[in-house]
Amino acid sequence: RQELINYRITEHQTEKLRSALKLYEGTKTYHNFTRGTDIGDPSASRYIMSFTCSPPFLGPDGTEWIPTQVLGQAFLLNQIRKMIALAIDCVRGSASLDTIERALVKNIRMQLPIAPPQGLFLDMSVYDAYNNRKDQGSSEVESLDWIHQEQSPAMQRWKKFKEEVTLKHIIEEEAKEGNFVEYLYLQMYVFDSNSNYKGVEVDLSEKPKKRPFKPANQEKTEEEQSEQGKTPSPQTVQAPDAKEIDSKGTD
């Protein structure tokens, strides 16, 4: 435990983390960063305005923490946790920046790890679109642009709550449960990065066949009736896909 507390990230690793997070910015396809979304699904497209990391700081016990902040229009289930997980592997050396770029390609299917949910929270909501419309309309409507009003009462309350409640809870929880220590252990000794990060190229022109709709009260054909009740042979039973490695907690 003391060795982990004394660990410090190098400047080279910090720059590599910044480079990895930078690759997520812009409009990209995140079908590999969520679940329940098929490859080629337009809903997997998301716009990330910025993804940055702040300078490291030390917690009360001397553990080094590196805050990251992502600003986007909307996020998919598990998206941020998988983005962070892949970026961490880039810093560790088990993945490359090319791995991130390949994971964002529309016709590539890739198995990605998922970081623990602890430490992920909504920092602030931004209303740029509303403020722009307000500026063009009535000046009597109050602006929601408190980001640039650092001395405003609302901003001061936000800072106080974040520092004294949110961050304090995150640091204490990790010191007690070690969720990220457990996650990194799984990444090092269980997750097969060499195999999973290769990815598989998929032909988007081949659409999966859909079963024809059949009302529940429609009579079955003789062929379907003859098949009913048969037990499939071991050769016809397909094994389920490998599940994504997760640590404690669920979304």
C-alpha positions in Angstrom: 0.0 0.0 0.0 2.8 2.4 0.9 4.4 1.8 -2.5 1.2 2.9 -4.2 0.9 6.0 -2.1 4.5 7.0 -2.9 4.0 6.5 -6.7 4.3 9.6 -8.8 3.4 10.0 -12.5 6.2 11.3 -14.8 5.9 14.3 -17.1 6.2 11.9 -20.1 3.3 9.8 -18.8 1.3 13.0 -18.2 1.9 14.2 -21.8 0.9 10.7 -23.1 -2.4 10.9 -21.1 -3.1 14.3 -22.6 -2.4 13.0 -26.1 -4.7 10.0 -25.5 -7.6 12.2 -24.2 -7.2 14.6 -27.0 -8.0 11.9 -29.6 -11.6 11.7 -28.2 -12.3 15.3 -29.1 -14.6 16.1 -32.0 -17.4 14.0 -33.5 -16.5 10.3 -33.2 -18.2 6.9 -33.3 -18.4 5.3 -29.8 -20.1 1.9 -30.5 -17.1 0.2 -28.9 -17.5 2.3 -25.8 -21.0 1.3 -24.8 -23.2 -1.7 -24.8 -26.5 -2.4 -26.6 -25.4 -0.3 -29.6 -24.7 -2.2 -32.9 -21.8 -1.4 -35.1 -22.9 1.2 -37.7 -25.7 2.6 -35.5 -25.9 6.3 -36.1 -26.8 6.9 -32.4 -23.2 5.9 -31.4 -22.0 9.2 -32.8 -21.1 11.7 -30.1 -19.5 15.1 -30.0 -16.8 15.7 -27.4 -15.8 19.4 -27.0 -12.8 18.8 -24.8 -11.2 16.1 -22.7 -8.4 17.3 -20.4 -6.4 16.4 -17.4 -5.4 18.8 -14.6 -2.1 18.9 -12.7 -1.8 16.1 -10.1 -2.5 16.8 -6.5 -1.8 14.9 -3.3 -4.6 13.5 -1.1 -4.5 13.6 2.7 -2.6 10.3 2.9 -0.1 11.3 0.2 -1.7 9.5 -2.7 -1.4 11.3 -6.0 -4.6 12.1 -7.9 -4.9 13.2 -11.5 -8.3 14.9 -12.2 -9.7 14.5 -15.7 -12.6 16.5 -17.2 -14.7 15.7 -20.3 -17.1 18.2 -21.8 -19.6 16.8 -24.3 -23.1 17.2 -25.6 -24.3 13.8 -24.4 -22.8 10.5 -23.4 -23.6 6.8 -23.9 -23.9 4.2 -21.2 -20.3 3.3 -19.9 -18.8 5.6 -22.5 -16.7 7.8 -20.2 -15.5 4.8 -18.1 -14.3 3.0 -21.2 -12.6 6.1 -22.6 -10.7 6.5 -19.3 -9.8 2.8 -19.2 -8.3 2.8 -22.7 -6.4 6.1 -22.0 -5.0 4.5 -18.8 -3.8 1.5 -20.8 -2.1 3.9 -23.3 -0.2 5.4 -20.4 0.7 2.0 -18.9 2.0 0.8 -22.3 -0.5 -2.0 -22.9 -2.2 0.0 -25.6 -1.1 2.7 -28.1 -2.6 5.9 -29.4 -3.3 4.0 -32.6 -5.5 1.7 -30.5 -7.8 4.6 -29.6 -8.0 5.8 -33.2 -8.8 2.2 -34.3 -11.5 1.8 -31.6 -13.2 4.9 -33.0 -13.4 3.6 -36.6 -17.0 2.9 -37.7 -16.4 -0.6 -39.0 -14.1 -1.9 -36.3 -15.4 -4.0 -33.4 -13.1 -4.0 -30.3 -13.4 -5.4 -26.8 -12.6 -2.6 -24.4 -12.1 -2.6 -20.6 -14.3 -0.5 -18.3 -12.9 1.5 -15.4 -14.7 1.6 -12.0 -17.6 4.0 -11.6 -16.1 5.5 -8.4 -14.8 9.0 -9.0 -17.0 9.7 -12.0 -19.5 12.5 -11.3 -21.3 15.4 -13.1 -19.2 18.4 -12.5 -21.4 21.1 -14.0 -24.1 21.6 -16.7 -23.3 24.1 -19.4 -26.0 26.1 -21.2 -24.1 27.7 -24.1 -27.0 27.3 -26.6 -29.5 28.9 -24.2 -27.1 31.8 -23.4 -26.5 32.4 -27.1 -30.3 32.5 -27.8 -30.8 34.8 -24.8 -28.1 37.2 -26.1 -30.0 37.5 -29.4 -33.3 38.0 -27.7 -34.5 39.6 -24.5 -31.9 41.1 -22.2 -34.3 40.8 -19.3 -33.8 37.0 -19.1 -31.1 36.1 -16.7 -28.0 34.3 -18.1 -27.0 30.8 -17.0 -23.3 31.5 -17.7 -21.9 31.0 -14.2 -18.8 29.4 -15.4 -17.2 32.7 -16.1 -18.5 34.3 -12.9 -16.0 32.8 -10.4 -16.9 35.2 -7.6 -20.6 34.7 -7.9 -22.4 33.1 -4.9 -23.5 30.1 -7.0 -20.0 29.4 -8.1 -18.6 29.7 -4.6 -21.2 27.2 -3.3 -20.3 24.9 -6.1 -16.6 25.0 -5.4 -17.1 24.5 -1.7 -19.4 21.5 -2.1 -17.0 19.9 -4.7 -14.0 20.2 -2.5 -15.5 19.5 0.9 -18.0 16.8 -0.1 -17.5 15.2 -3.5 -13.7 15.0 -3.7 -13.4 14.2 0.0 -15.8 11.2 -0.5 -14.0 9.9 -3.6 -10.6 10.0 -1.9 -11.9 8.3 1.3 -13.7 5.7 -0.6 -10.7 4.7 -2.7 -8.5 4.6 0.4 -11.0 2.2 2.1 -12.0 0.0 -0.8 -9.2 0.2 -3.3 -11.4 -0.1 -6.4 -8.8 1.2 -8.8 -6.1 -1.0 -7.4 -8.3 -4.0 -8.0 -9.1 -2.8 -11.5 -5.5 -2.3 -12.4 -4.7 -5.8 -11.1 -7.4 -7.2 -13.5 -5.9 -5.2 -16.3 -2.5 -6.5 -15.7 -3.2 -10.2 -15.1 -6.7 -11.0 -16.5 -7.6 -8.7 -19.4 -5.9 -9.9 -22.7 -4.9 -6.6 -24.2 -2.9 -8.2 -27.1 -6.0 -10.1 -28.3 -8.8 -7.6 -27.4 -7.1 -4.5 -28.8 -6.6 -6.1 -32.3 -10.2 -5.5 -33.2 -12.2 -7.1 -35.9 -13.1 -5.3 -39.2 -16.8 -5.6 -40.1 -18.4 -5.2 -43.5 -21.1 -2.6 -43.0 -22.8 -3.5 -46.2 -23.9 -6.8 -44.8 -26.9 -6.1 -42.7 -28.1 -8.7 -40.2 -31.1 -10.6 -41.3 -34.3 -9.8 -39.4 -36.8 -12.5 -38.5 -40.2 -12.0 -40.2 -42.9 -10.8 -37.8 -45.4 -13.5 -36.9 -48.5 -12.8 -34.8 -48.6 -14.8 -31.6 -51.8 -16.6 -32.5 -50.6 -17.7 -36.0 -50.5 -21.4 -36.4 -47.0 -23.0 -36.8 -46.1 -24.8 -40.0 -45.5 -28.6 -40.0 -41.7 -28.0 -40.2 -41.8 -25.7 -37.1 -43.9 -28.2 -35.3 -41.5 -31.0 -36.1 -38.6 -28.9 -34.9 -40.3 -28.0 -31.6 -39.1 -30.1 -28.7 -35.9 -31.1 -30.3 -32.8 -30.6 -28.2 -29.9 -28.9 -30.1 -26.8 -31.0 -30.4 -23.6 -29.6 -28.8 -22.3 -28.7 -32.2 -25.2 -26.2 -32.8 -25.0 -24.5 -29.4 -22.9 -21.3 -29.6 -20.9 -20.1 -26.6 -21.8 -16.6 -25.4 -19.5 -13.7 -26.2 -16.8 -12.9 -23.7 -18.1 -10.4 -21.1 -16.4 -7.2 -20.6 -14.2 -7.1 -17.5 -15.7 -4.9 -14.8 -14.8 -4.2 -11.2 -17.0 -3.4 -8.3 -20.1 -1.4 -8.9 -22.4 -1.0 -11.9 -23.6 1.9 -13.8 
